Amino acid sequence: MNAGDRINRHTEMPARPDLIRLGLGIIGIGTSGPLIAMSTMPVLTLIFWRNLGGSLVTLPFALRHPRDRTGVKWALIAGVVLALHFVGFFLAMRMTTVAAGTALVALQPIFAAMFVKFSGGHIPSKAWLGMIVSFVGVLLVVGVDIQISFKSFLGDLAALISAALAAAYMIAGSKAQRTLETTTYTTICYFICSMTALPMALIAGNEIFSFSAKEWWILLGLILGAQLLGHSMFNSALKRVSPAIVSLIVFFEVPVSAVLAVWWLGQKPPVGIIPGITLILFGCVLVVTRTRGVKND
């Protein structure tokens, strides 16, 4: 069976090499939230350095491949949207618990389905059930957080905005990778993301260089873990594995991040949000499995 046939089989178990890649990817992105919460580097500065580092690592591989104008255009758009997504995600990691923030950002497939609907696409009626289930979960999480503090509530809102931007970023990225190799796309996207964050950081008066060794080690962990080990492994697997399967596997980021947050930060999520997180993930699973055949052109 060739790679194209395997990608279109939405229930087929990935081959062992891709399972290993996806497992490593989960560990990689799972470290992102706790490391962001651990860092005290300004959000915009952290976004700048993380994405600049990622683009420089993939640049030598990208230079081997041709660049298509249409693909580059979508990669540029994806880079700007990614920067905005990261602003919301990074703020969420510092304003609410890692468990709540990552769960709310996991609503990305629901926003993607809504974008398809708004652009004239068809969403199966069964998928709406998943959206309703997830919406109830969101209300539970936000309801608990707003009782804890207004800051946690703002963190939840930042995570929701981040989820919508993540969906837009993935749509733009999928269009870019129709004509660009993955390394070319990620190099352009990450670089534009960093160049979008840099002037914002300077305007905000954020420090760019003067940080402790601990902050630079955390940044290195983000580049090697979430940026390269995480996203690069998922992008690699997507050449052979159904996006529906990858989307489902990505949900494991939530428990991985939550466990690491407890281990590294001693951050235990409020018991009251656990049912909400469960409903969010269950609803997202319903949406992904019910919309896997829907195309967004």
N, C-alpha and C positions, 0 to 999 in steps of 0.2 A: 504494500500500500504506500502511495507516495505522500509527501507532506501536505499537498493540497487536499487530498481526500481525507486525511486524518484531521485537518483543521475543521472540516465541515461536519465531522462526527462529534456531536456535542456531548455525548454520554460515554465516549470511549476513554478508558484510563490511559493517561500519557505513558510513553515508554520510560523505562527506568532512568536513562540519562536526563530526561526532562523532569521527572519527579525529583531527582536530585537538585536540578537547577531551581525548580519551584520551591523546594524545601529551603535551600540556601537563600532564595529571594525573600521568603517569609521572615527568616531570621534577620536578614539585612534591613528590611523596612520596619520590622518590629523594634529595632533599636532606635529608630528615628525619634519617636515621641519622647521616650525617657531621656535621650541625650539632649534634645531641645529644651526640655524642662530643667535639666541639670545645668545647662549653660546660662551664663549671665551676659553673654555677648549680645549687643542690640540686635533685634530681629532682622532688620534690613541688612546689617553688616554680615550676619550669619548666613543669610540667603545669598548675598554677593559672593562670599568666599567659598561656600559649599558648591555653588554651581560653576564658579570659575574653575575651581579645582577639578570638578567632574569633566568639564569641557576640555581642559588641558590634557587629562589622562586619555580621553578618547580621540583627541585630535590626530595623533599619528596614524591611527587606523582609518579615520575618515578621509585622510588625504589620498588614500588608495582608490577611492570610488568617485565616479562622476557626480555632478550636481545638476539636478533638473530645476528649472526656474519655478515651475509650479510647486514642486516639493519644497523648495527653499522658502517660498512665500508662506506656505502653511507652517513650516518649521519656525519662521519668525513670529507668526501669530501665536503658535503654541508656546514659544519662549516667554512672550509678554504675559499670556494668561497663566503660565506656570508660576511666574513671579508673584502675581496677585493671589494665586492659590496658596503659595507658600506663606505669604503674609498672614492670611487667615489661619492656616494650619499652625504656624509657629506661635501666633498669639493664643490660639486655643490651648496649645500644650502648656502654656504658662499661666493661663487664667482659670482653667478648670482642670479636672483630673485627666490623666492620660487615657484612662479607660473610657470616660465619657466622650472626650474629644475625638479619639480614633473611631469610636462607634458611630458618632454623628457624621464624620467624614466618610465612613463606609456607605453612606447614602448615595454616593456617586452614581451607581447604576440606575437609581430611581430618577435622578436629575437627567441622566442621559436619555432615559426612556421618555421623560417629559419633553426634552428638546426634540426628540424624534416626532412626538405627537404634535408639537407646536409648528414644526416645519412641514407638516402635511403627511407624516408617516402614520402607520397603523400600529396601535398597541393592543394586543389581545385582551379581552375583557378579564380573563383570569389574572392578568398582571396587576390590575387595579386593586385586587384583593391584597396583594403583597404591599402595595403602596399604602393602603389603609392601615394594615398591620404595623408597618414601619412608622407611620404617622402617630399612631397610638404610643409606640415606643418612644418617639421623640417627645411627646407631651409628658410622659412619665419622667424621662431624664431631665428635661428642662424644668418640670415642676419641682423635682427634688433639688436641683441646683439653685433655683431662684430662692428657695428657702434657706439654703446654706449661705449664699452671698450674692450680691448683685454682680460682682466680678465673675463668679462662676457662670452666671446667666449670660453675661457678655461673651465669655469664652465659648459657650454653647452656640451663640449666634455666629461667632467667628467661624466655628467649625462647620455650621450649616452653609454659610457663604462659601467656605473653602471647598465643600463637597460639590456645590454647583459649578465652581470654577474648575475643579478637577475633571468633571464630566466634559466641560467645554475643551479643556486641554487634551483629553484623550481623543475626542472627536477630531480636533485639529491635527493631533499627532498621527491618527490613523490615515488621514488624507495625505499627510506629508510622506508617510512611509510607503505609499503606493508607488512612488517614483524615486525614493531615496533609500539607501542602505541605512540600517539601524544606527550604525556608528556615525554616519554623516548627519543624520537627523538629530541624534542626541547631542553631538558637538555643537551644532548650530543652536538648538533649543536651549541647552544649558548656558551657552555663552550669552545669548540674548537675554535670558533670565537674569544672569548676573549683571549685565549692563543696564537692565531695567531697574534693578534694586540699588545699584551704586549711586546714581544721582538722587534717588529718594533718600538714601542714607545720608548723603552730604547735605541735602536741603534740611533734613531733620536734625542736623548737627551731631550725628552719631559718630563715635570714634571708629576708625578703620583699622589701625595698626596696633595700638598700645593695649595689649591684653596679657594676662598671665599665661604661663606655660600650660596650665590646666585647660584654659579655654581653647588653646590651639590643639591640644590633644583631643578634646571633644569634637572640634571641627574636623580633625583628621578621621575620627571615628564615623562622623556623618558622611564624609566623602567616600570612604572605603566601604562602609556598611550600607546605609540607605541609598546613596547615590549610585554606587557601582555594583556592589554585590546584590542589592535589592532590585533596582530598576533594570539594570543590564541583564540580569538573569530572566526576569519576566519578559523583556523585549526579545531575548534570544528564544525563549520557549514559544512565544507567540508565532514564530515561523512554522511551527509544527503542531501546536496544541490549540484547540478551540478557544476563542476568547471567552466563551461562556464558562469553560472549565477554569481558566485562569482567574476570571472574576470571582468565582466561588472560592478558590484557594486563597485569594488575597484577603478574604474575610478573616483568615486566621491571624492576620496582623493584630486584630483587636485583643485576643487573649494573650498573645505573645508580648505585646506592648504593656498590657496590664500587669502581667507577671514580672516583667523586667522593672516596671515602675515600683512595684512592691519591694523587689530585691535591691535595686540601686538607690531608690529615693525614700523607701518606707512609706510610699503613698498608697494607702488602701482606699479604694473607691467606696463611697457610701453604699450600704447594702440596698437602699431604696432604688438605686439606679440599675441594679442588675437585671430585674425583670424588663426594664425599658430597653437595655442593651440587647437582651435576648430577643425581644420583639423586633427591634430594628434589624438585626442580622437575619432573623427568620423571614421577615418581610422582603428584605433584599434578595435572599435566596429565591423566593417565589417570583420576584420580578425578573431576575436573571434567567431562571429556567423557563419562564413563560415568554420571554422576548428574545430568546437566543437566535431565532430565525429572522428577526426584524432587521432590516438594513437601513442605514442612514447614509444616503448619498448626497 
